[in-house]
Each structure stands twice: as structure tokens, then as C-alpha cells.
Amino acid sequence: MTARRFIIEADGGSRGNPGPAGYGAVVRDGDTGMIIAEAAEFIGRATNNVAEYKGLIAGLRAAYEIDPSAALDVRMDSKLVVEQMSGRWKIKHPDMQPLAAEARTVFPRSQVTYSWIPRERNKDADRLANEAMDAGQAGRQWEPKGRPAAGAAAVADAAGGVDAAVVVEAESETAAPKAGWSQAADLGIATTFVLLRHGETALTPQKRFSGSGGSDPELSEKGLWQAERAAEAFAARGSVEAVVSSPMRRTRQTAEAVARRLGLEVRIEEGLRELDFGDWEGLTFAEVQQRHPEDLNAWLASSRVKPTGSNESLATLSQRIGVTRDRVLARYAGKTVLLVSHVSPIKTLVRLALGAPPDAVYRMELSAASVCAVQYYSDGNASLRLLNDTSHLR
């Protein structure tokens, strides 16, 4: 079967360079030229080049959500981005390097070609970028025209979360900074993700692979105790405004313990589920090494290799987590949100915040019921504020 073909047109702009910035991207059907997805976002203060790269990433993600096997023709009026992503120009600027690296994780290079087009042939993406900047300077985020904000969540669910900016909800009001994870006033009100790993299950102390394709274990007695200690700590801190959880049983139990104490509801986010470990589910590392030595070595050597019998690699997980992050950021802009998840998703959120390479996930330790915190700012930057904190368990 011939692979489906998409055309991505992306653009970004900054009114001041650096200044108030935004991006726009459209995905077209390669045969008909019809627009099948749009994305746009105001990203705060940034340069033209940063905005252009973010527009590229949004377009790639939107296309991936429609068909990850598609062949892509990316067309941009930025000579810099086209030449750098094509590999003909070196990427020297430190702001560009992590963005280019992120763009390359969405699709294999063999599926993407880059072409320069004059600005007059990139009018749709340019229009969206300007709409996003207009919206941002008016104190709100961009919304797709003709789509009521009240229905945005339903559209996002139906579309599987193509991109946060495609179906962003109206959240224009921002509260004063909360106590707890302090926020720098000169950078505006950040959105804070407090990342809580679930409590122990029977598999945790045995260090067995426990992903989204296994037995879905519940919390052990110790795990339930850990969840209650976390709930006490968050209640004392008083800054969490929403609770979002992976759909797995162990994360829901942990999230529900905290939410009860805080008087909040738990929102389930499918994108926060653990990696599917396939045939490795329930095995220890040593057992996997004995039964699937070549597969394990390949997996450790490349983020694009999947565990034996799995349909998901760490690169695929990274893509899923990136889309999930953007969707949650759009929903809870300016708020402090507790995300209850698993080792691999939390490590990936931390890695992406740091702009670290894929193998950085192997250099992090996350204990059961540990807490991390990441803040996201309007200029597109992120700051890791806490890693593997277990003080509430002592």
C-alpha cells in the first residue's frame, strides 16, 4: 500500500525579534491540497527563528496524530529552518539545537523532505501565526475560528488530541501566583506541573517491568500508605489546583487519595499511561536479559527500538508525552497541576524540559510516590524545580 502523503506549511513570527511571538501550521492532504489540520499558538517573548521552529514541530505533531506512517513534504519560507533541517547548514545557536532535535523525534528522517517556498505561498501558516500573536497580545490564546470554546474539550477527545493549540480551551483568566513552587515575576505566571509517581505495587520492590500492557496491578498496602502521605503533603502546601491522572489502576488510586484530601476531581488523561513493555511485562531486568538479550541491548542503544512484542518505543512515547504536555498546558494555563503518572512518562517530561537527549532517561532515579516539578513559561522555556523528592515519606 502506498503511504499517505501530507504537505505541511509552517511559519512563525515575532513582533520585535525578540518580542511577542507566535506560530501557525497547516497540514494538507498531499493529493487534494485540502487543509486537514491547523495549529497555532502564542508563545510569549521569543525570536522569529524560535517561533518558526515551534511552528514546524506543531505541524509535524499534527500530521503524526493523523497518520504516523505518512510521507511528508514540509514547506516553509524560512531558509534557515529548511537548510538546517535538511542537514545542509550547521545549527550553531543554542536556542535552535534542542528545537531541531525535538522536530527530528517526531518522524523518521526518511519520511520527511524540506522545501523552501516564497512567503506569498505560505499565506495560511503566516495568517495563523499572526492570529496567534494578536490573540496573545489581547491576553488570550488562539482558538480555531468557527469552533466554540465550550466544545473544545469534546473536539480534543474526538480527535485524539492532534495538538494542544488546535483545540485549545479558553482559559484567559489567570490567578495570582500561589504559595509553594515560587514563580519569577519577571517571567510572568508560569504553568506548574507537579509530577507524582504512583505508590508501590507488588511488582515495584521486585523491580519488574510494569507498563500499560501488563496486569494493571493495584497499590500494595505500602503503596496506599505512600499515597496518603503524598495527599497530606499536598494538602499542607495548598497550591495544587487540579489533579490529572494516567488511566492505570495504580495511578488512579494514588490520584484519588490526593484529590479526596484536596476536594478536587480526578481528570483521566490517556497520554500519561506507562510505556507498553510487551513481552517484558512482569519480568525483572535480569530475566529480560536472559530471555531477550539482543532485543534488550538494541532497546538500550536506540530510543526507536521497541521492547519485544510491544508497539511502542521510547521515541513514540516521547511524541505522545509531548502532545499530552501541550494539551494539559493549554487546559490549565497559569495554574499548578498535579500529574500522577509513571516512571517513563515522568522522566520524559523532565528530559524534554531540560532539552536532554533520549538516553538521559537512563540517568534518572524515580522512587515510588516521589515528586518532581517543572514550570513552563510563556516564552516557551521550561524550568526543572524538583526531582525525585521523597521527603513527605520520611
Wavefront OBJ file of the C-alpha trace (Angstrom):
o trace
v 0.000 0.000 0.000
v 1.317 3.455 -0.943
v 1.993 5.680 2.056
v -0.324 8.625 2.517
v 1.286 11.973 1.681
v 0.885 15.218 3.612
v 2.072 18.745 2.915
v 2.989 20.768 5.996
v 3.218 24.541 5.752
v 4.589 26.235 8.864
v 5.578 29.731 9.889
v 6.394 31.774 12.962
v 6.802 35.427 13.733
v 7.962 37.835 16.406
v 6.938 41.455 16.748
v 10.278 42.831 17.867
v 12.613 39.868 17.320
v 12.677 39.064 20.160
v 9.198 40.173 21.103
v 5.636 38.832 21.343
v 5.757 35.718 19.169
v 3.515 33.024 17.753
v 3.421 30.270 15.185
v 0.998 28.744 12.715
v 0.953 25.480 10.789
v -1.378 23.674 8.421
v -1.434 20.066 7.282
v -2.729 19.472 3.751
v -3.733 16.257 2.031
v -0.973 15.610 -0.499
v -3.381 14.620 -3.267
v -6.144 17.213 -2.915
v -4.324 20.090 -1.225
v -7.186 20.392 1.253
v -6.299 21.595 4.768
v -6.996 18.756 7.208
v -5.445 20.206 10.394
v -4.428 23.591 11.752
v -2.290 24.600 14.716
v -1.359 27.969 16.170
v -0.139 29.296 19.496
v 1.070 32.491 21.133
v 4.383 31.584 22.810
v 5.227 34.805 24.614
v 8.514 36.597 24.045
v 10.746 34.816 21.534
v 12.674 35.314 18.305
v 11.430 34.701 14.771
v 13.590 31.598 14.473
v 12.283 30.041 17.696
v 8.705 30.696 16.569
v 9.409 29.164 13.150
v 10.839 26.006 14.710
v 7.885 25.719 17.073
v 5.530 26.047 14.103
v 7.397 23.228 12.362
v 7.134 20.998 15.445
v 3.404 21.694 15.797
v 2.815 20.831 12.133
v 4.787 17.602 12.418
v 2.896 16.586 15.552
v -0.468 17.314 13.960
v 0.471 15.157 10.960
v 1.757 12.365 13.216
v -1.539 12.200 15.087
v -3.362 11.698 11.780
v -1.005 9.120 10.244
v 2.469 8.333 11.658
v 3.337 6.348 8.529
v 2.715 9.240 6.125
v 5.322 10.762 3.827
v 5.738 14.493 4.484
v 6.663 17.441 2.310
v 7.443 20.316 4.686
v 7.304 23.734 3.034
v 8.478 26.875 4.818
v 9.599 30.368 3.839
v 12.409 30.202 6.410
v 15.596 29.397 4.513
v 17.361 28.891 7.832
v 14.998 26.186 9.133
v 14.784 24.399 5.772
v 18.561 24.263 5.304
v 19.244 23.252 8.911
v 16.606 20.523 8.981
v 17.805 19.259 5.598
v 21.292 18.874 7.084
v 22.994 21.313 4.740
v 23.616 24.031 7.347
v 25.018 23.513 10.826
v 22.872 24.506 13.801
v 25.115 26.714 15.911
v 22.657 28.731 18.010
v 21.912 27.083 21.399
v 18.221 28.071 21.197
v 17.830 26.256 17.877
v 19.614 22.995 18.716
v 17.018 21.485 21.133
v 14.149 22.588 18.888
v 15.695 20.938 15.842
v 16.373 17.807 17.897
v 12.750 17.743 19.049
v 11.500 18.144 15.478
v 13.583 15.159 14.390
v 11.996 12.892 17.028
v 8.502 13.179 15.540
v 9.036 11.326 12.242
v 11.952 9.250 10.901
v 14.108 11.369 8.605
v 13.346 9.057 5.686
v 9.684 10.161 5.752
v 10.303 13.935 5.622
v 11.573 16.286 2.922
v 12.025 20.055 3.308
v 11.441 22.709 0.661
v 11.761 26.492 0.688
v 8.791 28.479 -0.642
v 8.338 32.266 -1.007
v 6.267 33.990 1.684
v 3.309 34.577 -0.655
v 2.898 30.798 -0.970
v 2.868 30.367 2.805
v -0.083 32.646 3.495
v -2.184 30.207 5.545
v 0.547 29.470 8.082
v 1.506 33.150 8.195
v -2.142 34.089 8.831
v -2.390 31.621 11.707
v 0.841 32.899 13.263
v -0.474 36.462 13.177
v -3.824 35.371 14.606
v -1.960 33.708 17.468
v 0.116 36.838 18.137
v -2.996 39.049 18.009
v -4.731 36.757 20.482
v -1.735 36.664 22.803
v -1.374 40.422 22.894
v -5.088 40.613 23.745
v -4.470 38.377 26.762
v -5.854 35.101 25.407
v -4.751 32.077 23.432
v -5.621 31.415 19.805
v -8.813 29.475 19.098
v -9.871 27.895 15.797
v -12.460 30.131 14.155
v -15.940 28.709 13.885
v -15.379 26.289 16.791
v -16.968 27.326 20.097
v -14.724 27.198 23.124
v -17.300 25.201 25.088
v -16.953 22.344 22.639
v -13.186 22.359 22.507
v -12.702 19.550 25.006
v -15.077 17.297 23.103
v -13.273 18.037 19.848
v -9.948 17.240 21.511
v -11.246 13.899 22.765
v -12.716 13.000 19.397
v -9.559 13.997 17.558
v -7.294 12.177 19.962
v -5.502 15.426 20.808
v -3.997 16.378 17.433
v -2.254 19.337 19.024
v -2.920 21.434 22.054
v -3.183 24.615 20.032
v -5.643 23.136 17.563
v -8.356 22.698 20.171
v -7.205 24.977 22.979
v -9.847 25.896 25.546
v -10.430 29.473 26.599
v -8.574 29.976 29.907
v -7.854 33.688 29.693
v -8.146 34.462 33.414
v -5.021 33.908 35.462
v -4.875 33.868 39.237
v -2.163 35.446 41.352
v 0.868 33.220 41.981
v 0.212 30.572 44.618
v 2.368 29.687 47.577
v 4.563 26.636 47.165
v 6.568 26.377 43.968
v 7.564 30.055 43.643
v 7.338 31.780 40.282
v 9.558 34.515 38.880
v 7.504 37.671 38.429
v 9.611 38.939 35.522
v 8.740 35.811 33.510
v 5.001 36.091 34.113
v 2.751 33.469 35.660
v 4.097 30.021 34.873
v 2.134 26.812 34.499
v 3.470 24.308 37.017
v 3.354 20.538 36.571
v 3.825 18.716 39.865
v 4.699 15.169 38.796
v 3.824 12.394 41.235
v 4.829 8.817 40.564
v 2.250 6.314 41.822
v 2.787 4.399 45.063
v 4.214 0.903 45.244
v 2.514 -2.180 43.816
v 3.535 -5.781 44.470
v 5.840 -5.518 41.421
v 7.648 -2.325 42.474
v 10.063 -3.661 45.151
v 10.915 -6.578 42.855
v 11.839 -4.076 40.102
v 9.708 -5.820 37.496
v 8.674 -4.173 34.231
v 5.132 -2.894 34.732
v 3.758 -0.976 31.775
v 0.409 -0.346 30.144
v 0.221 -3.800 28.558
v 0.555 -5.900 31.699
v -1.667 -6.933 34.596
v -2.518 -3.361 35.706
v -1.699 -4.043 39.379
v -3.270 -2.122 42.251
v -1.411 -0.388 45.047
v 0.017 -2.561 47.785
v -0.584 -1.753 51.443
v 2.629 0.270 51.432
v 1.567 1.980 48.207
v -1.728 3.065 49.764
v 0.211 4.458 52.747
v 2.512 6.358 50.379
v -0.483 7.840 48.539
v -1.940 9.096 51.819
v 1.383 10.668 52.842
v 1.548 12.443 49.492
v -2.037 13.645 49.976
v -1.142 15.093 53.387
v 1.862 16.898 51.926
v -0.100 18.475 49.076
v -2.903 19.497 51.427
v -0.381 21.226 53.671
v 1.200 23.022 50.732
v -2.141 24.149 49.365
v -1.050 25.103 45.841
v -2.446 22.290 43.650
v -5.466 23.458 41.632
v -6.217 20.371 39.514
v -5.426 16.642 39.523
v -4.792 14.744 36.283
v -4.028 11.017 36.211
v -2.957 8.198 33.952
v -5.784 5.681 33.423
v -3.863 2.815 35.068
v -5.269 1.474 38.350
v -2.203 2.313 40.454
v -2.125 5.923 39.301
v -5.876 6.400 39.714
v -5.694 5.092 43.280
v -2.826 7.459 44.063
v -4.558 10.416 42.413
v -7.856 9.721 44.152
v -6.171 9.737 47.566
v -4.760 13.207 46.892
v -7.915 14.541 45.238
v -10.087 13.480 48.187
v -7.867 15.405 50.575
v -7.880 18.487 48.334
v -11.588 18.387 47.476
v -10.849 18.085 43.748
v -11.899 15.721 40.979
v -9.507 13.472 39.071
v -9.308 14.044 35.325
v -8.073 11.000 33.375
v -5.508 11.658 30.641
v -4.776 8.667 28.413
v -1.491 10.163 27.272
v 0.011 9.776 30.762
v -0.099 5.967 30.707
v 3.127 3.996 31.046
v 5.091 2.606 28.097
v 3.898 -0.780 26.790
v 6.704 -3.234 27.586
v 5.237 -6.075 25.527
v 6.700 -9.491 26.366
v 8.820 -7.939 29.120
v 5.803 -7.161 31.292
v 6.181 -8.696 34.757
v 9.841 -9.669 34.222
v 12.897 -8.350 36.022
v 15.740 -6.742 34.087
v 17.835 -9.887 34.623
v 15.048 -12.099 33.276
v 14.671 -9.937 30.180
v 18.440 -10.022 29.693
v 18.334 -13.807 29.827
v 15.307 -14.325 27.563
v 15.658 -11.427 25.089
v 19.322 -10.319 25.227
v 19.572 -8.938 21.680
v 16.257 -7.055 21.932
v 17.221 -5.556 25.281
v 20.624 -4.384 24.027
v 19.030 -2.846 20.951
v 16.418 -1.089 23.111
v 19.076 0.365 25.388
v 21.065 1.552 22.368
v 18.258 3.299 20.473
v 15.123 5.177 21.529
v 13.410 3.982 18.335
v 13.601 0.275 19.207
v 10.524 -1.290 20.811
v 10.526 -3.874 23.608
v 9.853 -7.417 22.375
v 6.186 -7.719 21.399
v 5.454 -4.041 22.061
v 4.102 -1.470 19.624
v 5.723 1.491 21.375
v 9.306 2.750 21.579
v 10.728 5.487 23.790
v 10.657 7.783 20.737
v 6.952 7.071 20.273
v 6.415 7.669 23.986
v 8.245 10.991 23.703
v 5.898 12.038 20.914
v 2.842 11.007 22.948
v 4.076 12.832 26.032
v 4.861 15.981 24.048
v 1.314 16.128 22.699
v -0.117 15.364 26.163
v 2.039 18.064 27.777
v 0.836 20.670 25.308
v -2.798 19.628 25.751
v -2.589 19.920 29.558
v -0.708 23.226 29.319
v -3.463 24.658 27.137
v -6.206 23.496 29.516
v -4.555 24.716 32.732
v -2.582 27.776 31.644
v -1.154 29.652 34.629
v -2.202 27.001 37.158
v -0.462 24.410 39.338
v -1.490 20.935 38.196
v -0.722 17.590 39.798
v 0.009 14.924 37.167
v 0.003 11.375 38.559
v 1.886 9.083 36.208
v 4.662 6.500 35.870
v 8.444 6.311 35.620
v 8.810 6.582 31.823
v 6.326 9.441 31.224
v 7.656 11.497 34.147
v 11.281 11.006 33.094
v 10.306 12.007 29.555
v 8.628 15.218 30.746
v 11.773 16.070 32.724
v 14.028 15.209 29.764
v 12.024 17.375 27.378
v 12.039 20.264 29.854
v 15.827 20.071 30.040
v 16.296 19.604 26.293
v 18.334 16.491 27.130
v 18.998 13.605 24.694
v 16.775 10.485 24.740
v 19.236 8.362 26.720
v 19.031 10.839 29.626
v 16.048 8.825 30.917
v 18.510 6.081 31.916
v 20.345 8.544 34.178
v 17.394 9.454 36.404
v 16.117 7.731 39.534
v 12.407 7.999 40.401
v 11.274 6.347 43.620
v 7.713 5.196 44.238
v 5.484 8.141 45.257
v 8.296 10.612 44.513
v 7.622 14.182 43.391
v 9.146 16.228 40.574
v 8.125 19.734 39.472
v 8.503 21.523 36.135
v 7.434 25.074 35.334
v 6.552 26.245 31.831
v 6.776 29.912 30.884
v 5.046 31.994 28.241
v 8.275 32.413 26.268
v 8.347 28.661 25.608
v 11.059 27.850 28.137
v 10.792 25.323 30.960
v 12.495 25.040 34.336
v 13.015 21.882 36.393
v 12.293 22.843 40.013
v 12.332 19.475 41.789
v 13.439 15.892 41.078
v 12.678 12.657 42.974
v 11.634 14.330 46.226
v 10.543 11.754 48.831
v 10.713 13.957 51.940
v 6.960 13.518 52.531
v 7.525 9.774 53.053
v 10.024 10.211 55.901
l 1 2 3 4 5 6 7 8 9 10 11 12 13 14 15 16 17 18 19 20 21 22 23 24 25 26 27 28 29 30 31 32 33 34 35 36 37 38 39 40 41 42 43 44 45 46 47 48 49 50 51 52 53 54 55 56 57 58 59 60 61 62 63 64 65 66 67 68 69 70 71 72 73 74 75 76 77 78 79 80 81 82 83 84 85 86 87 88 89 90 91 92 93 94 95 96 97 98 99 100 101 102 103 104 105 106 107 108 109 110 111 112 113 114 115 116 117 118 119 120 121 122 123 124 125 126 127 128 129 130 131 132 133 134 135 136 137 138 139 140 141 142 143 144 145 146 147 148 149 150 151 152 153 154 155 156 157 158 159 160 161 162 163 164 165 166 167 168 169 170 171 172 173 174 175 176 177 178 179 180 181 182 183 184 185 186 187 188 189 190 191 192 193 194 195 196 197 198 199 200 201 202 203 204 205 206 207 208 209 210 211 212 213 214 215 216 217 218 219 220 221 222 223 224 225 226 227 228 229 230 231 232 233 234 235 236 237 238 239 240 241 242 243 244 245 246 247 248 249 250 251 252 253 254 255 256 257 258 259 260 261 262 263 264 265 266 267 268 269 270 271 272 273 274 275 276 277 278 279 280 281 282 283 284 285 286 287 288 289 290 291 292 293 294 295 296 297 298 299 300 301 302 303 304 305 306 307 308 309 310 311 312 313 314 315 316 317 318 319 320 321 322 323 324 325 326 327 328 329 330 331 332 333 334 335 336 337 338 339 340 341 342 343 344 345 346 347 348 349 350 351 352 353 354 355 356 357 358 359 360 361 362 363 364 365 366 367 368 369 370 371 372 373 374 375 376 377 378 379 380 381 382 383 384 385 386 387 388 389 390 391 392 393 394
